[in-house]
Amino acid sequence: MSITRKHSFIAVTDNQEHMRWLNAVFRDEGEVVVADLPSLERVRQILDLTGAQVVFVALTPLTLRQDAALIEGLVAVKPLLSVIAMADQVDNEMLLFAMRAGARDFILTGSRPGEVINLVQRLQNRTPAPNNPATSLGKITALVSARPGSDTPMLALHLALAMQGENKERNTLLLDLGNPASDTLTYLGLSSPYSFIDAVRSLRRLDSMLIDSAFAKHESGLSLLALPEDQGGMGEITSADIYVLLGMLRRYFARIVINLGGVPQSDFLYLLLSNADNTLVVIEQSVPSCKQNMQLVRKMIEHKIAMEHVELVIDRYLPQLPPDADSLSRGFGLALQATLPPSGMARLSMMNSGESLFHCAPRDPYTLAVRKLAKRIMTNSSSADQGSSMKKGLFKSIGSWFGGKVE
C-alpha cells in the first residue's frame, strides 16, 4: 500500500503547520514541494519541472474565491492532475467551492497519514498516466564533504572539465555551492558578477541567451555558476526556487556537477542531494574526516537520500597507511568509486597558475585518476550495485582503524 518512492507532491500553502504535517505524511513516500507563490503560473512551472501529479491546495475563508480560481485554472491546464483541497475544519461552503472548481477530493489537515496515502493512491490508480511526463535531460553529479577545504572543489572542477571534454559548445555546468565560496572560479582565474542567487532571482528570464551571456565561461566551454562571497540573499531562497532552477538547468546542460564541499547540514544541502542522480562523498583517511563524514552519511540516511546512488571517493589516499580503501568502504557502508593520490605539488601549481591540471600537469596521477572517474560516471559503469549490502557496517570500524573509540 505504498506510493512509489521519490514521487513529488506539490503543496500550495503558506501555513507552516500544513507544511510540517504534509512532510510528516510523505516522509517515507516522496518529497513535498511547497509552492512559494499561490499563482497559477508558479504552480504550473513547478508541476512541469517535477512531474508531480498531485497538488494540495489549502483553503481559507478569506481567500476562498482565489483558492477556487487556482484549482479551476490548474484543472484547466492539467486535466489529468489530481487536486486535493485541504482545510483546517469542515465547511460546506469551502467543500462546495472546491468541488465546483474541479478538486478531486477534500481532506482535513492533520488527518492520519494512512488516510492521506490511501486517498492519493486511489486517485493515482484512477487517473491515467500523462502522455508526456516531465523529463529531465541533464544528469546531476553532486560532490559532498563535511569538511571545508580545497579537495572537493578541486575534484568537482576537474570532473566537470573532463565531462565537458573537447566540446566547446554548452554541455557541462559546474554549480559551485561549496564553502569557501567560489573557489573553483578563483582556481581558473575567473570572476563573475552573476551568481547562484542572481540565477534564482531571474528564473523568469533564464534561457539560453542569459546563460551564455551571464554565466562564467572557461575556455574549454565549461559553464560555471557559484555562490557569491556575500550570501545575504540566501535566506530568501525557497525550496521551490531550487527545484525550478535545477529543473531549468537540466534542460540546458547534459551534465551538471555540484560542489557541496563544506556545506553545513541543512535542508538546503539535503534538498540538493535528493535531486542528484549520483553523489560522491569525498573523504580522507584521517580521524576528523572519517568522523564528520560518517555523521553526514548518517544524516543523509535519516533524510531519505537514495543511498544506492551514493559512493565513496578517498582523496589524498596513501595505500601503505591504515585504514585501507576496502576498510573505509565497508565502514561507511558505501561502494568505493575511486581513490585519488595526494599529488600535492601538482595541486598547488594548479591553484596558483590559473590553469587546470589538464594543462599544467596532464600526466600527473591525480589528473589521470580524475579522467578515469569522469569516464566511469558518464558511462554508468560504477560499482553502485555493491552498496546496498554494506550499510550495516556504518560507524562500527572507525575506532579500530585508528586504535581508539570515536563517538
N, C-alpha and C positions, 0 to 999 in steps of 0.2 A: 504494500500500500504506500510505497514512497514515490515521490516525484523524482525524475531523473536529476542527478546532481548537476550543478552548475547552470541550472535554469536561472534566468533573471526575472525578477518581479519588480514592476515599477509602482512606486507609491507617490501619489500627489497629495501632500500634506505638509504643513509647517509645524505640526504638533509633535513635540519631542516624545511624548508618551506613545503616540501612534508608531513612531519610528522604532522605539525600543521594543514595542510589542511585536511588530512585524519581523524585526530582526531575530527575536527570540523564536517566533513561529517557524521561520525558514532557516534557522541556524544550520541544520543538517541537510537542507534540501536545495539550497541555491543562494543567490545574492539578491538583496533588496536594494534597488537604486532609487533614491529619493529625487524626484523632480524638483529642483530648487525654484523654478518659476511655474505657476499654475496656468501656463499658456498652452494652447493647442500646438503652436509651433515648436516649443521647447520639448513637450512630451513626445510629439511625433519624432523629433530629432533623436531623442534617447531610444525610442522604440526601434527606429531604423538601425541604430548602431549596436543595440544589444540583442535584437531578435526576440525580445520578450513578447509573450502572447497574453499576459495577464497584467492588468493595471488596477490598482486600488485607488479609488478617489474618495477622499474624506468630504463629508457633507457637514455644513454648519448652518444654523438658521439664518445668520447674517449674509451668507454668500450662496444661498441655496440656488438662486437663479443662475449665477455664474458657474457654479459647480455642475448644474444640469446642462448648461450650454457646452461646457467642456466635454462631458460624457457624450452628448449628441454629436459634437464635432469629431471626437475620436472614433466613434462607431461609423460615422460617415466616411472618414478617410481610411479606416481599417475595419472593414466589415467582419473579418474573422477574429477580431480582438475580443477577448473576454474582459469586460469592465465590471468590476465589483465595487459597488458603493458601500461605504462604511460610515458609521456614525456612532457616537457615544451612547445614544439611547434610541429606543424605538419611537419613531414619529411617523404617523401615517402620511403626513404631507411630504416629508422627505422621501419616504418609500415610493409614493406615487410619482413625484418629480423624477426620481432616479429611473424608475421602470419605464416611464414615458420617454425619457431621454435615450433609452437603449441599454441600460445596465443589465447584465446577465443575472445578477443576484445582489442581495443586500445582506450585510453582516455587521454585527455589533463589535466594536473594538474591545479587546480584552477577552474575546471568545477563546475557548480552549484550542490549542494548536491542532489537535486531531480533527476538529470540526473544520478548521480553515483548510487544512491539507486535503481533506476529503472533498470539500467544495471545489477546490482548484482542480483536483484530479478529475472530478465529474465533468467540469467544464472543458478540460483538455480532451477528455475522451469523446465528448460530444462535438467538439469543433475540429474540422479537418485541418491538417497542417497547411500553412500557406504555400502557394506555388513557388514564390520567390523569397525564401527566407533570407534574412540578412547574412551576408558572408563577409568575412574579414580576410582580405588578401594578404596583408603583411603578417610576418611571424615575429613575435617579440621574444627576445632572449634577455633575461634580467640577471644581473650580477649583484650579489648581496654579501656584505660582510658586516659583522657587528662593530668592527673597529675602524675608525677613520685612518687614512694613510694613503700612500701612493700606489699600493699594489692593485686594488680593484679598479681605479680609474685607468691605470696603465694597461691592464688586461682588457677592460671594456673598449678602450680606444683602439687597440691593435686588433681585437676581434672584429670591430666594426670596419676598420680599414681592410682587413683580409676579406670580409664579406663584400665590401664594395669592389675589391679587385681592380682590374684594369678598366672597368667600365666607367667612363667619365660622366655618363648620364645619371640622373637622380635614381638611386637604387637603395641605398642604406642610410639610415638615420641613427646617430648616436645621441641619445637623450641622457644628458649628464645631470642627475639629480642628487649626486653624492655629496658628502661632506669630507673635506672642504669643497666649497662651491667652485665650479668652472675650472677645475684642474686640467681637464682634457683640452680646453681651449688654450690654456697657458702653455701646456706641453708643445702645442703646434704653433705657438706664436700668433694665435688668432685672437681677435676681440670681436664682440658682437653686442650692439646696444639692444638687440631684440632677444628677449629671454623666454623661458618657460612660462613665466607669469604673463608676459605680453601675449603669448600664444593663447593662453586661456582667455584673456580679456578680448581677443579678437576672433573668437570662434566663428562668429557670423561671417567674417571676411576671409577665413582660412581657405585658400585654394592654391593651385599650382603657382600662380603668379606671386602670391605673397610668400610662399615657401622659397621659391627661387630667388626672390629679392631680399628677404629679411633674415632667413636662417644663415648662420655662419657656414661657410663652404671651404673645404680643404681642396687643394689642387688635384687630389685623386678623384674628386666628385662626391666625397663623403659629406653629408649634411650634419650639422651639429646644432643642438638646442640645449641650453644649460640654464640652471638657476642663476640668478644674479647674486652678487655678494650681499646686497641689501634685499632681504627677503620679507620686507614688511607687508607685502601684499598676499603672502601665502595664507593668512588667516581668512581671506575672502573666498578662497577656492573651495568648491564643494565636491562631493563625490561624483555628482552628475557631470560637473565640469571635466573631471578626469576621464570618466567613461567616454564622454563625447569627444574629447581631444584625442584619446588613444584610438577611438574608432575612426576618426577622420585621418589621423596619421597613417593608419594601416592601409588606407585607400591609396596613399601617395608613395609609400615605401614598401618594397618587397621584404626588407629586413629592418628591424628596429632593435638596437641594443640599448638597454637601460642600465646605467651605472647607479647603484643604490648603496655603494660602499659608505659605511659610517652613518647611514640614515637612522635616527632613533626609532625604536619600536613604537609604532603608532598606526592609527587607521590608514593614514596616507601610505605608509610602507606596505601594509597588508593588502590594500586595495590594488596597488601597482603589481604586487607579486601574484595576486589572484588573476590578473589579466595577462600574465606572461604565458607563453606557450612552453617555455622551459626556463629553469632557474639554475644558476651556478652559485653555490655557497663557497666563497673564497676564504681559505684558512691558511695558517702556518702551523708548524709543529710545536709552538710554544704553549705553555700553560695558559697565559692570558687569552690567546687567540682561541684555543680549544674551549676554554670555559665559557667565554662570552658568546661564541658562535653556537655552542651547544644550547645555551639558553635561547638564542634566537631561533634555532631549529625547533625547539620545544614550543615556542610561541607560534611559529608557523603552523605546526600541527594543531594547536589549540584553535587557531583561526581558520581551520579547514582549508589550508592551501593544499592543492593536489600534489602530494609528496612524490607520487610516481614520476613526476616531471622535474624533480629537484635532484641535482647531482653535486658531487664534491670536486673542487679543484684545490690542490695543495700547492701553494705558491712558495717560492724560495726553498724548495724541497732538497734535503740532504739525505740521500738514501742510506748513508752509513750511520745515521743517528736515529735512535728511537724517539717516538713511535714511528713505525714504518707506514707506508701508504695503506696497506691492507688493514692494519690495525685501526687506523683512523677511519677508514671507510666503514668497518664493522661497528666501531664505537659510535659514529654519528648516525648509523643506520641509513647511509646514503651510498648509492653506487658511485664509484670513483670514475670521474670523467677524464681527469688529467693531473699530472704533476708537472710543475714548471721549475726550472733551475733558477738559482739566485741571480746570476748574470749582473752583479752589482755595477761593474764598470760600464757595461752597455746601457743599462737603465739610466745611470747618472748622465752619461753622454747624451742620451736622447732627451732627457728633461732639460738640459742646458743648451741644446743645439737648436731646438725648434723644428727638428726633423724626426720623422717616425723611425722606429727600429728597422723598418723595411728599407730605409735609405741609409741610415748611419751604421747599422750592424745587421745586414741581411743574412749573414751566415751564423749569427750567434745562436746557441742552443735554445734560448728563450724565444727568439724570433721564429725559429723553425717549429718549436712546440706550439706556439700560438697559431701558426698557419695550419698545422695538423688539427688542432682543436676546432678552428673555424670550419674546416672541411667536414669534420665529423658532425658538427651541429647542422650544417647545411644539407648534408646527405642523410641525416637522421640515423646514422649508424652508431648510436651511442649505446651505452650499457645500462639504459634505464630499466630494462626488464629485471635486473638483479636487485633493484632497490627495495621491492616490497617485502622481501624476506628478512631484511636486516634491522627493521625498526626496533625490535626488542633489545638490541644491544645498546641503545642510546643511553648515555650517561654512565654506563657500567665500567668502562675501561679507563677513563681519564686518570683516575687515581693510580692505577697500576702502571700506566705508561710512564709517569713522572715520579713514581716512588712515594706517593702521598695521597691523602684524601682531598678531593676537591668538592665542595658543597655545590 
